[in-house]
Amino acid sequence: MATQIGTVIDGKYEILKQIGKGGMSVVYLAMDRRLNKQWAVKEIRKNARGKLNEVVVNSLLAEANLMKRLDHPALPRIVDIIDNGQTIYVIMDYIEGESLESVVKEYGAQPWEVVVEWAKQLCDALNYLHSQKPPIIYRDMKPANVMLKPEGNLKVIDFGIAREYKEKNLADTTILGTKGYAPPEQHGARQTDARSDIYALGMTLHHLLTAEDPREPDYMYAPIRQWNPELPGGLERMIDKCTALDPEDRYQNCNELMYALEHHEEEGEAYKKRQKRKLAAFIAAASAALVLMLTGIAAHAGSVYENNKDYDQKINISSSTPYETKVNTYLEAIDLFGTDFRAYRKLLDAYKDNGKFGDTESRQFTAKYNKNKEQFDTEPTEYLDLAYEAGITYFYLYSGGDNSFRERVLKSYPYFQTVVESGNKDYPYYDVSESYQIIGDFYSRYVVNATSVKEPTKEAYEELLKSVQVCIDKIEDYDYDDAAYIKLTMYQEIGNLLNHHRKGFATVKVEKKEVLRILETVCKKAEALSVTQQSSMTIQDHIQNFYPEYRENMERSYENTEERGE
């Protein structure tokens, strides 16, 4: 028998009305008489008619126990659990709003800009769950389980089938989930993990963007632009990767997915064309300097290669030569004289001009570079120019691997490190290279290992903050073309990095005011920049929007740590 309206539970929670019902539970709206505050009350009856579904009952109780120890702005809080012998009452946050499923049913497919912002909130919530020890796998991401609050924020509800990841398990002991959203492994093939939630999130985003319900009997998955050709190509590729049937082909964790969301435009062809133009402008100064330098050494080079006109002809082919022919010709030139830097730079220029630098191009370049590297004369400026331009090409144009910002940072890292290790501080792009090298160090030491069970020490985190500050200082005086975009990109990634490690900072008791100071610094510096390009303005707006949220997240992490006595 359901709890009657007007019943007072535990002397303080007055039942006002029923607001939801499931197979084994009923949800009521209740008023806390003492606090004059509304709560949601989930009723779980132990003496339900018929044979109890032990799996479901246990999952409902597991939901309550899981949520009791969670603290994230996108997750409802459990404030009380009352067991009177026959009925269990779970007292939790009352979430005012409507589900994303209801939003799609009423209004149809949602604008992609809005969906991307929702995706970031959901990705952050899943990342929080996955970072628990042991990790918590949600296993039921879908529009019906996401509430849109009046102010625009999201709340993830219904943790009834969430589970803790057990490293030694080969498969889940219980097969649950919503057909259409759940990945193949959730139906008994293997144990679910973080990648399972990423699949479900991808299907959720697909539903929101297309209004096509994957639960329908005649549903057939198709890339989002087959439903709406106006949707960004980068967003399509990102969702397709999320929903790959093989977990190995998906984003491997929410950290990777978040970077993809932050930079999804970089996946699109239009972006690549803009990047090509931007990249050309960015290195124009270096190219001009190099032309002057080469002019000065032309006579000497001519004497050295007087009998090697074939090489000169290969590196001086017409600019109108087809791309594939250019690339092959420059590769042949490198085979002739593997220690002459000009052919390498011509090869990089060909990649840039074509706006293409994926796995194939990367293998071509690195095979020649690594083969001859030991024979390079590392003293001349030409060597540093090559290393610098290779780093820039990877940082801005590389589209291989998982096509993430992290991937580009790590691929560019060794080349910038080469410039820094030269110790030539008179080199015009030494400071620039050092800044990029610092970013690479961040990612190689912390971000790559973000899913590691072992948290960095206090000393490691303090060293991270010192590096961040150096990075901020180094880019302050950048005055080359498109410096604002580079600065804003860096500020954004610093903010993301600090937010991602907020719990770690608090746990090892890194000075809170220092973390907040750096967060405030990047926000103020971003705000002070004068920008005109749309790409820069978009990043600037994002930084201004995330600052209050990131600051609140940081404050909350420190408060929670203090309350737990950690």
Rosetta blueprint (number, residue, H / E / L):
1 M L
2 A L
3 T L
4 Q L
5 I L
6 G L
7 T L
8 V E
9 I E
10 D L
11 G L
12 K L
13 Y E
14 E E
15 I E
16 L E
17 K E
18 Q E
19 I E
20 G E
21 K E
22 G L
23 G L
24 M L
25 S E
26 V E
27 V E
28 Y E
29 L E
30 A E
31 M E
32 D E
33 R L
34 R L
35 L L
36 N L
37 K E
38 Q E
39 W E
40 A E
41 V E
42 K E
43 E E
44 I E
45 R E
46 K L
47 N L
48 A L
49 R L
50 G L
51 K L
52 L L
53 N L
54 E H
55 V H
56 V H
57 V H
58 N H
59 S H
60 L H
61 L H
62 A H
63 E H
64 A H
65 N H
66 L H
67 M H
68 K H
69 R L
70 L L
71 D L
72 H L
73 P L
74 A L
75 L L
76 P L
77 R L
78 I E
79 V E
80 D E
81 I E
82 I E
83 D E
84 N L
85 G L
86 Q L
87 T E
88 I E
89 Y E
90 V E
91 I E
92 M E
93 D E
94 Y L
95 I L
96 E L
97 G L
98 E E
99 S E
100 L H
101 E H
102 S H
103 V H
104 V H
105 K H
106 E H
107 Y H
108 G L
109 A L
110 Q L
111 P L
112 W H
113 E H
114 V H
115 V H
116 V H
117 E H
118 W H
119 A H
120 K H
121 Q H
122 L H
123 C H
124 D H
125 A H
126 L H
127 N H
128 Y H
129 L H
130 H H
131 S L
132 Q L
133 K L
134 P L
135 P L
136 I E
137 I E
138 Y L
139 R L
140 D L
141 M L
142 K L
143 P H
144 A H
145 N H
146 V E
147 M E
148 L E
149 K L
150 P L
151 E L
152 G L
153 N L
154 L E
155 K E
156 V E
157 I L
158 D L
159 F L
160 G L
161 I L
162 A L
163 R E
164 E E
165 Y L
166 K L
167 E L
168 K L
169 N L
170 L L
171 A L
172 D L
173 T L
174 T L
175 I L
176 L L
177 G L
178 T L
179 K L
180 G L
181 Y L
182 A L
183 P L
184 P H
185 E H
186 Q H
187 H H
188 G L
189 A L
190 R L
191 Q L
192 T L
193 D L
194 A H
195 R H
196 S H
197 D H
198 I H
199 Y H
200 A H
201 L H
202 G H
203 M H
204 T H
205 L H
206 H H
207 H H
208 L H
209 L H
210 T H
211 A L
212 E L
213 D L
214 P L
215 R L
216 E L
217 P L
218 D L
219 Y L
220 M L
221 Y L
222 A L
223 P L
224 I H
225 R H
226 Q H
227 W H
228 N L
229 P L
230 E L
231 L L
232 P L
233 G H
234 G H
235 L H
236 E H
237 R H
238 M H
239 I H
240 D H
241 K H
242 C H
243 T L
244 A L
245 L L
246 D L
247 P H
248 E H
249 D H
250 R L
251 Y L
252 Q L
253 N L
254 C H
255 N H
256 E H
257 L H
258 M H
259 Y H
260 A H
261 L H
262 E H
263 H L
264 H H
265 E H
266 E H
267 E H
268 G L
269 E H
270 A H
271 Y H
272 K H
273 K H
274 R H
275 Q H
276 K H
277 R H
278 K H
279 L H
280 A H
281 A H
282 F H
283 I L
284 A H
285 A H
286 A H
287 S H
288 A H
289 A H
290 L H
291 V H
292 L H
293 M H
294 L H
295 T H
296 G H
297 I H
298 A H
299 A H
300 H H
301 A H
302 G H
303 S H
304 V H
305 Y L
306 E L
307 N L
308 N L
309 K H
310 D H
311 Y H
312 D H
313 Q H
314 K H
315 I H
316 N L
317 I L
318 S L
319 S L
320 S L
321 T L
322 P L
323 Y H
324 E H
325 T H
326 K H
327 V H
328 N H
329 T H
330 Y H
331 L H
332 E H
333 A H
334 I H
335 D H
336 L H
337 F L
338 G L
339 T L
340 D L
341 F H
342 R H
343 A H
344 Y H
345 R H
346 K H
347 L H
348 L H
349 D H
350 A H
351 Y H
352 K H
353 D H
354 N H
355 G L
356 K L
357 F L
358 G L
359 D H
360 T H
361 E H
362 S H
363 R H
364 Q H
365 F H
366 T H
367 A H
368 K H
369 Y H
370 N H
371 K H
372 N H
373 K H
374 E H
375 Q H
376 F L
377 D L
378 T L
379 E L
380 P L
381 T H
382 E H
383 Y H
384 L H
385 D H
386 L H
387 A H
388 Y H
389 E H
390 A H
391 G H
392 I H
393 T H
394 Y H
395 F H
396 Y H
397 L H
398 Y L
399 S L
400 G L
401 G L
402 D L
403 N L
404 S L
405 F H
406 R H
407 E H
408 R H
409 V H
410 L H
411 K H
412 S H
413 Y H
414 P H
415 Y H
416 F H
417 Q H
418 T H
419 V H
420 V H
421 E H
422 S L
423 G L
424 N L
425 K L
426 D L
427 Y L
428 P L
429 Y L
430 Y H
431 D H
432 V H
433 S H
434 E H
435 S H
436 Y H
437 Q H
438 I H
439 I H
440 G H
441 D H
442 F H
443 Y H
444 S H
445 R H
446 Y H
447 V H
448 V L
449 N L
450 A L
451 T L
452 S L
453 V L
454 K L
455 E L
456 P L
457 T L
458 K H
459 E H
460 A H
461 Y H
462 E H
463 E H
464 L H
465 L H
466 K H
467 S H
468 V H
469 Q H
470 V H
471 C H
472 I H
473 D H
474 K H
475 I L
476 E L
477 D L
478 Y L
479 D L
480 Y L
481 D L
482 D L
483 A H
484 A H
485 Y H
486 I H
487 K H
488 L H
489 T H
490 M H
491 Y H
492 Q H
493 E H
494 I H
495 G H
496 N H
497 L H
498 L H
499 N H
500 H H
501 H L
502 R H
503 K H
504 G H
505 F H
506 A H
507 T H
508 V L
509 K L
510 V L
511 E L
512 K H
513 K H
514 E H
515 V H
516 L H
517 R H
518 I H
519 L H
520 E H
521 T H
522 V H
523 C H
524 K H
525 K H
526 A H
527 E H
528 A H
529 L L
530 S L
531 V L
532 T L
533 Q L
534 Q H
535 S H
536 S H
537 M H
538 T H
539 I H
540 Q H
541 D H
542 H H
543 I H
544 Q H
545 N H
546 F H
547 Y H
548 P H
549 E H
550 Y H
551 R H
552 E H
553 N H
554 M H
555 E H
556 R H
557 S H
558 Y H
559 E H
560 N H
561 T H
562 E H
563 E H
564 R H
565 G L
566 E L
